[in-house]
């Protein structure tokens, strides 16, 4: 049972990491996130990025909230044991 939980947590963290990477890359290509894939990525990642964005100080045009999420996910991956 313990190994299932570890594998599931790894999968979850890696899936979130890939979604965040997709969000960053799509923001360069299609900043309005039009299309079904863009909407899915936006709607999946915004609940994570929105609260971080509200807490962080404004940096102009650069959004650093994905960087914070990448750092947190990296720490979680280390804890889970990748």
ZALOFI-418959 format. One line per field, with one value per atom (N, C-alpha, C): residue number from 1; x negated, y negated, z negated. Coordinates in Angstrom, 1 decimal, always signed. Layout:
pos <- [NUM, ...];
east <- [X, ...];
north <- [Y, ...];
up <- [Z, ...];
***
This chain:
pos <- [1, 1, 1, 2, 2, 2, 3, 3, 3, 4, 4, 4, 5, 5, 5, 6, 6, 6, 7, 7, 7, 8, 8, 8, 9, 9, 9, 10, 10, 10, 11, 11, 11, 12, 12, 12, 13, 13, 13, 14, 14, 14, 15, 15, 15, 16, 16, 16, 17, 17, 17, 18, 18, 18, 19, 19, 19, 20, 20, 20, 21, 21, 21, 22, 22, 22, 23, 23, 23, 24, 24, 24, 25, 25, 25, 26, 26, 26, 27, 27, 27, 28, 28, 28, 29, 29, 29, 30, 30, 30, 31, 31, 31, 32, 32, 32, 33, 33, 33, 34, 34, 34, 35, 35, 35, 36, 36, 36, 37, 37, 37, 38, 38, 38, 39, 39, 39, 40, 40, 40, 41, 41, 41, 42, 42, 42, 43, 43, 43, 44, 44, 44, 45, 45, 45, 46, 46, 46, 47, 47, 47, 48, 48, 48, 49, 49, 49, 50, 50, 50, 51, 51, 51, 52, 52, 52, 53, 53, 53, 54, 54, 54, 55, 55, 55, 56, 56, 56, 57, 57, 57, 58, 58, 58, 59, 59, 59, 60, 60, 60, 61, 61, 61, 62, 62, 62, 63, 63, 63, 64, 64, 64, 65, 65, 65, 66, 66, 66, 67, 67, 67, 68, 68, 68, 69, 69, 69, 70, 70, 70, 71, 71, 71, 72, 72, 72, 73, 73, 73, 74, 74, 74, 75, 75, 75, 76, 76, 76, 77, 77, 77, 78, 78, 78, 79, 79, 79, 80, 80, 80, 81, 81, 81, 82, 82, 82];
east <- [-0.8, +0.0, -0.9, -2.0, -2.9, -3.5, -3.9, -4.5, -3.5, -2.2, -1.2, -1.1, -1.1, -0.9, -2.1, -3.3, -4.5, -4.5, -4.1, -4.0, -2.9, -1.8, -0.7, -1.2, -1.8, -2.3, -3.3, -4.2, -5.2, -4.5, -3.5, -2.7, -2.0, -1.4, -0.7, -1.6, -2.7, -3.7, -4.2, -4.6, -5.1, -4.1, -2.8, -1.7, -1.6, -1.6, -1.5, -2.7, -3.9, -5.1, -4.9, -4.5, -4.3, -3.2, -2.1, -1.1, -1.6, -2.4, -3.0, -4.0, -4.7, -5.6, -4.8, -3.7, -2.8, -2.2, -1.9, -1.3, -2.3, -3.6, -4.6, -4.8, -5.0, -5.2, -4.1, -2.8, -1.7, -1.5, -1.9, -1.8, -2.6, -3.7, -4.5, -3.9, -3.3, -2.7, -1.3, -0.4, +1.0, +1.3, +1.0, +1.3, +2.8, +3.7, +5.1, +5.6, +4.8, +5.2, +6.4, +6.5, +7.7, +7.5, +8.6, +8.6, +8.8, +9.2, +9.5, +8.3, +7.2, +6.0, +5.6, +5.6, +5.2, +6.1, +7.4, +8.4, +8.2, +7.9, +7.7, +6.5, +5.4, +4.1, +4.3, +5.0, +5.3, +6.2, +7.2, +8.2, +7.6, +6.7, +6.0, +4.9, +4.2, +3.1, +3.5, +4.5, +4.8, +5.2, +5.9, +6.1, +4.8, +3.8, +2.5, +1.7, +1.7, +0.9, +1.6, +2.9, +3.6, +3.3, +3.4, +3.1, +1.6, +0.7, -0.7, -0.9, -0.2, -0.3, +0.2, +1.2, +1.8, +0.8, +0.0, -0.9, -2.2, -2.6, -3.9, -3.9, -5.0, -5.0, -5.0, -4.5, -4.4, -5.8, -6.0, -7.3, -7.2, -6.1, -5.9, -5.3, -5.9, -5.3, -5.7, -6.7, -7.1, -6.4, -5.8, -5.0, -6.0, -6.3, -7.2, -6.5, -5.2, -4.5, -4.8, -4.9, -5.3, -6.7, -7.6, -8.9, -8.7, -7.9, -7.6, -7.0, -6.1, -5.4, -6.5, -7.4, -8.4, -9.3, -9.7, -10.5, -9.8, -8.5, -7.8, -7.6, -7.3, -7.2, -8.5, -9.6, -10.9, -11.2, -10.9, -11.0, -10.1, -8.9, -8.0, -8.6, -9.2, -9.8, -10.9, -11.7, -12.8, -12.2, -11.2, -10.6, -10.0, -9.3, -8.6, -9.7, -10.8, -11.9, -12.2, -12.2, -12.6, -14.1];
north <- [+1.2, +0.0, -1.3, -1.2, -2.4, -2.7, -1.7, -1.9, -2.5, -2.1, -2.6, -4.1, -4.5, -5.9, -6.7, -6.2, -6.9, -7.1, -6.0, -6.0, -7.0, -7.0, -7.9, -9.4, -9.7, -11.0, -11.5, -10.6, -10.9, -11.3, -10.4, -10.7, -12.0, -12.3, -13.6, -14.8, -14.7, -15.9, -16.0, -14.9, -15.0, -15.5, -15.1, -15.6, -17.1, -17.6, -19.0, -19.8, -19.2, -19.8, -20.0, -18.9, -19.0, -20.0, -20.0, -21.0, -22.4, -22.7, -24.0, -24.3, -23.4, -23.6, -23.9, -23.2, -23.5, -24.8, -25.3, -26.6, -27.7, -27.5, -28.5, -28.6, -27.4, -27.4, -27.9, -27.6, -28.1, -29.6, -30.1, -31.5, -32.3, -31.7, -32.4, -32.2, -31.1, -30.8, -31.4, -31.2, -31.6, -32.2, -33.4, -34.0, -34.1, -33.9, -33.9, -32.5, -31.5, -30.1, -29.7, -30.1, -29.7, -28.2, -27.6, -26.2, -25.3, -24.1, -23.2, -22.8, -22.6, -22.3, -23.5, -24.6, -25.8, -26.1, -26.0, -26.2, -25.1, -23.9, -22.8, -23.2, -23.5, -23.9, -25.1, -26.1, -27.3, -27.0, -26.3, -26.0, -25.0, -24.2, -23.3, -24.0, -24.9, -25.5, -26.8, -27.5, -28.8, -28.7, -27.7, -27.6, -27.4, -27.0, -26.9, -28.2, -28.8, -30.0, -31.3, -31.3, -32.5, -33.0, -32.1, -32.5, -32.9, -32.3, -32.7, -34.0, -34.3, -35.6, -36.7, -36.5, -37.5, -37.8, -36.9, -37.1, -37.7, -37.4, -37.9, -39.4, -40.1, -41.5, -41.6, -42.6, -42.9, -43.0, -42.4, -42.5, -43.0, -43.7, -44.2, -43.2, -43.0, -42.1, -40.6, -40.4, -39.0, -38.4, -37.2, -36.5, -35.4, -35.6, -34.7, -33.6, -33.6, -32.5, -31.1, -30.9, -29.5, -29.1, -30.0, -29.7, -29.2, -29.8, -29.4, -28.0, -27.8, -26.4, -25.4, -25.7, -24.7, -24.4, -25.4, -25.2, -24.3, -24.6, -23.8, -22.3, -22.2, -20.8, -20.1, -20.8, -20.2, -19.7, -20.5, -20.0, -18.8, -18.8, -17.7, -16.4, -16.6, -15.4, -14.9, -15.7, -15.3, -14.5, -15.0, -14.4, -13.1, -13.0, -11.7, -10.7, -11.2, -10.2, -9.9, -10.9, -10.7, -11.0];
up <- [+0.0, +0.0, +0.0, -0.7, -0.8, +0.5, +1.3, +2.6, +3.6, +3.5, +4.4, +4.1, +2.9, +2.5, +3.0, +2.9, +3.4, +4.9, +5.6, +7.0, +7.5, +6.8, +7.1, +6.9, +5.8, +5.5, +6.6, +6.9, +8.0, +9.3, +9.7, +10.9, +10.8, +9.7, +9.5, +9.6, +9.0, +9.0, +10.4, +11.1, +12.4, +13.4, +13.2, +14.1, +13.9, +12.7, +12.4, +13.0, +12.9, +13.4, +15.0, +15.6, +17.1, +17.5, +16.7, +17.0, +16.8, +15.8, +15.6, +16.8, +17.2, +18.3, +19.6, +19.8, +20.9, +20.8, +19.6, +19.4, +19.8, +19.4, +19.7, +21.2, +21.8, +23.3, +24.0, +23.6, +24.4, +24.2, +23.0, +22.8, +23.8, +24.3, +25.3, +26.7, +27.0, +28.3, +28.5, +27.5, +27.5, +26.2, +25.9, +24.6, +24.2, +25.1, +24.8, +24.5, +24.7, +24.4, +25.1, +26.4, +27.1, +27.6, +27.8, +28.2, +27.0, +27.3, +26.1, +25.3, +25.9, +25.1, +24.2, +24.8, +24.1, +23.0, +23.2, +22.1, +21.0, +21.3, +20.3, +19.5, +20.1, +19.4, +18.5, +19.0, +18.3, +17.0, +17.3, +16.2, +15.1, +15.5, +14.6, +13.8, +14.4, +13.6, +12.9, +13.4, +12.7, +11.3, +10.8, +9.3, +8.5, +9.1, +8.4, +8.5, +9.7, +9.9, +9.4, +9.4, +9.0, +7.6, +6.6, +5.2, +5.0, +5.7, +5.6, +6.3, +7.4, +8.0, +7.2, +6.4, +5.5, +4.3, +3.9, +2.8, +3.2, +4.4, +4.9, +5.3, +5.1, +5.5, +7.1, +7.6, +9.0, +9.6, +10.8, +11.4, +12.8, +13.1, +14.5, +15.4, +16.5, +17.5, +17.2, +16.4, +16.1, +14.9, +15.2, +14.2, +13.6, +12.3, +11.7, +10.9, +10.9, +10.1, +10.6, +12.0, +12.4, +11.8, +11.6, +11.1, +9.6, +8.9, +7.5, +7.5, +8.4, +8.5, +8.8, +9.8, +10.2, +9.0, +8.2, +7.0, +6.0, +5.8, +4.8, +5.3, +6.6, +7.1, +7.1, +7.3, +7.2, +5.8, +4.8, +3.4, +3.1, +3.6, +3.4, +4.1, +5.3, +6.0, +5.1, +4.5, +3.7, +2.5, +1.9, +0.7, +1.1, +2.2, +2.6, +3.0, +3.5, +3.8, +5.2, +6.0, +7.4, +7.5];
***
